[in-house]
Structures are given as C-alpha cells and as structure tokens.
Amino acid sequence: MTTPDPTCFTRFQQRYRDGDLPWDHDLPPPEIIAVAERLPPGRVLDLGCGTARASVFLSVEYGITVVGDRQTDSAWYTLRRRG
C-alpha cells in the first residue's frame, strides 16, 4: 500500500481556496445525465462530490436523493460560499 503524498493533497486544497477548479462545471458529465434520464428516481452516493454541482443537479432535475462525500473541507467551504 502506498502512502498518500501530503504535498499533492495540500495543492488540491489550495485549488479550492483559490477557486481554481477546472473540473467544476455547471452540469455533470454527459454520461451521468444519460444514466439519470434512464433511471427512475432513487438514491445515489456521490463519492468525491466536490462542490456537489452534480448532486444538486440530479436532485433538482431528476428527483434523485443524493448523499455526497467530499475529499476535502475546502470543497465544502466553496459550496457553502455559493449558497
């Protein structure tokens, strides 16, 4: 088993603090939307949900109950700032 690189995690957290989030789009990836369109409302676990944009989208647009798990508190603070 490898030991996580603390420097990498620190840089990851800093990107959230700086708002440098190239992966944070308004909509979830098209693959997620395609799956959501075919499934009845239910429950989803969103691991590594970041700022929860995909989770919120799935909940609002498709009535899916979502539980999100983030990897860093910086993502949570970014989400809270957005309202």
Backbone bond lengths (Angstrom), bond angles and torsions (degrees), N, CA, C in turn:
res aa  C-N    CA-C-N  psi(-1)  N-CA   C-N-CA  omega(-1)  CA-C   N-CA-C  phi
1 M - - - 1.454 - - 1.524 108.20 -
2 T 1.316 116.22 136.92 1.458 119.74 -179.22 1.520 110.97 -92.24
3 T 1.309 115.47 153.97 1.453 121.59 177.45 1.527 108.49 -90.46
4 P 1.331 118.45 130.24 1.460 120.12 179.40 1.530 111.00 -60.95
5 D 1.314 116.03 145.91 1.453 122.49 178.57 1.526 108.44 -81.68
6 P 1.340 118.31 110.65 1.469 119.76 -178.16 1.529 111.94 -64.06
7 T 1.313 117.17 -27.40 1.461 119.73 178.93 1.523 110.44 -66.00
8 C 1.312 116.90 -40.58 1.460 121.96 178.83 1.532 110.26 -62.28
9 F 1.317 117.21 -45.34 1.461 121.34 179.90 1.527 110.63 -64.33
10 T 1.323 117.24 -39.89 1.464 121.66 178.08 1.527 110.29 -61.77
11 R 1.327 117.15 -42.56 1.471 120.54 177.91 1.527 110.59 -64.63
12 F 1.320 116.18 -39.40 1.459 121.68 178.43 1.529 110.18 -60.16
13 Q 1.317 117.07 -47.59 1.461 121.27 178.39 1.524 111.21 -62.19
14 Q 1.314 116.80 -39.66 1.455 120.87 -179.51 1.525 111.23 -63.81
15 R 1.315 117.07 -36.20 1.465 120.04 178.14 1.529 110.45 -60.79
16 Y 1.318 117.86 -39.66 1.461 120.45 176.41 1.521 110.74 -65.44
17 R 1.303 116.86 -44.32 1.466 119.87 -179.85 1.527 111.36 -62.34
18 D 1.334 116.66 -35.89 1.466 121.48 -179.07 1.526 113.34 -83.98
19 G 1.337 116.69 -10.64 1.457 120.25 -176.56 1.515 113.22 75.65
20 D 1.330 117.62 18.40 1.465 123.40 179.92 1.525 108.48 -91.74
21 L 1.340 115.94 81.40 1.464 122.10 -171.79 1.525 111.04 -125.46
22 P 1.320 118.06 75.17 1.468 119.42 -177.45 1.526 113.47 -63.36
23 W 1.300 118.56 -17.22 1.464 122.52 -179.47 1.530 111.84 -90.07
24 D 1.320 118.24 -5.82 1.466 122.38 -174.22 1.523 109.94 -95.13
25 H 1.339 116.29 92.06 1.462 122.48 -177.88 1.522 110.52 -101.85
26 D 1.319 115.95 163.08 1.470 120.24 179.20 1.522 112.45 -63.53
27 L 1.318 116.52 -36.35 1.459 121.05 -179.02 1.526 110.14 -113.30
28 P 1.324 116.58 153.18 1.468 118.69 174.76 1.529 109.72 -68.94
29 P 1.316 117.43 168.49 1.469 119.83 177.65 1.527 110.75 -57.19
30 P 1.334 117.24 149.46 1.466 120.06 -178.40 1.525 113.50 -57.66
31 E 1.323 117.06 -29.21 1.474 119.94 178.55 1.528 111.21 -64.00
32 I 1.317 116.36 -37.94 1.471 120.75 178.72 1.523 109.91 -67.26
33 I 1.324 116.70 -44.22 1.466 120.63 178.92 1.526 110.36 -61.84
34 A 1.334 117.81 -42.65 1.471 121.66 -179.87 1.524 111.13 -60.90
35 V 1.314 117.63 -41.19 1.467 120.87 178.57 1.522 109.86 -68.09
36 A 1.328 116.98 -43.39 1.470 120.62 -178.76 1.522 111.34 -61.83
37 E 1.319 117.61 -34.31 1.462 120.97 -179.72 1.531 112.40 -67.56
38 R 1.330 116.61 -23.66 1.473 120.15 -176.95 1.531 113.44 -96.95
39 L 1.310 117.48 -11.34 1.464 120.23 -175.01 1.527 111.79 -103.26
40 P 1.328 116.79 148.20 1.463 118.80 172.53 1.530 108.89 -73.74
41 P 1.335 116.96 159.41 1.471 118.68 176.83 1.526 110.41 -54.17
42 G 1.298 115.53 140.16 1.457 121.29 -179.73 1.510 109.70 -164.66
43 R 1.314 115.27 -144.02 1.461 120.48 -178.88 1.522 110.41 -122.85
44 V 1.345 115.17 145.71 1.457 122.18 -179.30 1.519 108.76 -135.26
45 L 1.322 115.99 141.73 1.455 121.98 171.46 1.524 107.10 -106.19
46 D 1.325 116.78 118.28 1.463 122.58 -177.89 1.524 108.35 -103.78
47 L 1.334 115.93 92.85 1.457 120.62 -179.99 1.522 110.19 -77.48
48 G 1.312 116.12 132.68 1.463 120.01 -177.68 1.515 110.89 69.08
49 C 1.336 117.27 44.13 1.466 121.74 -171.23 1.523 113.70 -71.07
50 G 1.314 117.75 -11.04 1.466 119.45 178.79 1.515 111.07 60.34
51 T 1.327 116.28 -122.11 1.461 120.39 -179.21 1.525 112.27 -89.47
52 A 1.302 117.72 9.44 1.470 125.27 171.68 1.518 114.57 67.64
53 R 1.314 118.70 20.70 1.475 119.31 179.06 1.529 111.04 -60.90
54 A 1.320 117.88 -44.14 1.473 119.87 179.12 1.528 110.20 -65.63
55 S 1.310 116.95 -39.46 1.462 120.82 179.57 1.525 111.25 -61.91
56 V 1.318 116.32 -46.04 1.463 120.85 179.54 1.526 110.06 -64.81
57 F 1.319 117.22 -43.62 1.463 121.52 179.04 1.524 111.00 -58.11
58 L 1.317 117.13 -48.43 1.462 120.88 -179.16 1.518 111.54 -62.90
59 S 1.300 116.40 -37.93 1.461 120.59 179.77 1.526 111.62 -68.76
60 V 1.320 116.34 -47.81 1.468 120.97 -176.51 1.527 111.77 -71.88
61 E 1.320 116.48 -47.30 1.469 120.34 -173.33 1.528 114.11 -80.61
62 Y 1.341 117.14 -29.85 1.462 119.36 -172.54 1.524 113.99 -124.64
63 G 1.322 117.99 3.51 1.455 120.64 177.89 1.516 114.45 66.83
64 I 1.314 116.02 23.69 1.464 121.23 -179.41 1.524 109.30 -87.11
65 T 1.316 116.43 133.86 1.460 121.25 174.25 1.524 107.62 -81.93
66 V 1.323 116.13 124.72 1.463 120.29 -174.68 1.518 110.42 -121.37
67 V 1.323 115.39 133.74 1.459 122.53 169.79 1.513 105.90 -111.49
68 G 1.333 116.44 122.00 1.454 120.71 -178.37 1.516 111.73 -106.81
69 D 1.313 115.66 145.43 1.463 122.27 176.22 1.522 107.47 -126.98
70 R 1.305 116.79 120.42 1.463 120.76 -178.89 1.520 110.22 -102.29
71 Q 1.310 115.44 159.11 1.459 120.92 -177.76 1.520 112.78 -94.23
72 T 1.307 117.57 -13.12 1.457 120.36 -176.08 1.522 110.79 -147.54
73 D 1.310 116.66 144.68 1.458 120.35 176.78 1.519 111.24 -66.38
74 S 1.317 118.01 -25.35 1.466 120.79 178.72 1.522 110.63 -60.07
75 A 1.325 117.95 -35.85 1.465 121.18 177.35 1.526 110.11 -64.65
76 W 1.320 116.34 -40.58 1.462 120.76 179.20 1.524 110.56 -63.40
77 Y 1.314 117.62 -43.81 1.461 120.81 -179.99 1.530 110.98 -65.36
78 T 1.329 117.31 -35.76 1.464 120.62 176.45 1.519 109.89 -64.26
79 L 1.313 117.21 -44.03 1.457 121.72 177.77 1.530 110.61 -61.00
80 R 1.302 117.58 -45.85 1.467 121.45 -179.12 1.532 111.91 -62.72
81 R 1.325 117.33 -37.48 1.476 120.39 178.40 1.522 110.66 -64.58
82 R 1.313 117.55 -33.50 1.470 120.87 -179.61 1.522 111.88 -72.73
83 G 1.314 116.04 -22.46 1.466 119.40 -179.99 1.465 110.23 90.56
